[in-house]
Amino acid sequence: MSGLDDRLSAFEAKYAHDEQMTFKVTARRNKLMALWVAEQLGKPAEQLDAYVKEVLASDFEEAGDEDVIRKVGHDLDAVGKSTSADDLRAKLSAMIIEAKTQVMSELD
C-alpha cells in the first residue's frame, strides 16, 4: 500500500504546485494589464503600485476574468479611452504569454 500512498502524495504535491503556478501567472498577467492600463490612463509613477493593487484586488470579486475586464474597462471609459470588452480580453490573452515567461524565468 505504501507505493499507492507515495503515488497519491506525489499527485497531490504536483496538483498543489500546478495550482500555485496558475495563481502566480494569473496575478502577473493582471499586473501587466494594470501597468498597461495605467499607461493608457497617464498615471504618474508614484501611483502605479496603488493602481496595480486595485486591479489585483478586483480579480477576487468573482471567478474568471470578467471582474478585471470590468474594472479596467470602467477606468478607461472614465478618461474617454473606451475599449471593448473583447479587446480587453484579447489583451489579457496576449499578456498571459509574457506572464508565463516572467514567472518561469524567476524559477531558474
N, C-alpha and C positions, 0 to 999 in steps of 0.2 A: 504494500500500500504506500510505502514512502515514495516510490517512483511516481505514483499518481499525485501524491501530495506535492512533490517537488515540481511537477509539471503545472499543477494548478497555481502554485505560488509564483512560478515564472510567468505564467499567463497574466496573473493579477498585477504583477510588477510591470509588465510590458504595457498593459492597459492603462495603468496609472501614469506611466511615463508618457504614453501617447496623448492622453488627455491633458497632461501638463503642457506638452509641446503645442497642442492645439490652442490652448488658452494663451500661451505666450505669443504665438504667431498672430492670433486674432487681436490681442492687445497691441502688438507692434503695428499691425495693419491700421488699427484705429488711430494710433498715434501719428502715423504717416499721413492719414487722411486729415487729422486735425491740423497738422502743420501745413498741409496744402491749402486747406480752407482758411486758416489764419493768414496765409499769404494773400489769398484772394480778398480777404476782409481788410487787409492792410494793418493788421495788428502789430504793434511795436514788439521788439524782442522781449521786453520785460513782462509782457502779457502772455507770452507763448505757453509757459508752463501751466498757468491757470486755465487757459483755453484747452490745452491737451487734457487736463484733469476733468474738465466739463464734458468733453466728448467721451472720454473713457467711462465716466460715471453714467452717461446716457445709455451705454451698452447694457447696463444691468436692469433697465426698465422692463424689458421683455426678451423672450428668446428670439434669436435671429438678428438680422442686421437692420431691420426697419426702424428701430429706435435711433440708431446712429444716423441713418438716412434722413429721418425726420428732423433731428437736431441740426445737422449741418445744412440741410435744405432750408430750414427756417432762418438760420443765421445768414445764409447767402441771400435769401429773399429780403431780409431786413435792410440790406445795403444795396438793393437793386441789382444783384447779380444772380437772378433766378437761374437755377439749374434743375433740369428734370430729375425725378427720382431714378429713372432708368440710366441717365448719365452718371449719377452718383453711384449707383450700383456697379456700373462698368468701371468707374474709377476705383472703387473698393476691390473689385476683382483683379484689376491690374496691380494694385498695391500689395495683394497677398503674396505675389511672387517675390517682391522686394523684401517683404517682411520675413518670409521663409529664409531667404538668403542671409539676411542680417542675423536672425536667431541662430541659424546653423553655424554661421561664422563665429559666433560668440562661444560655441561649444568646443571649438578647436583649440 
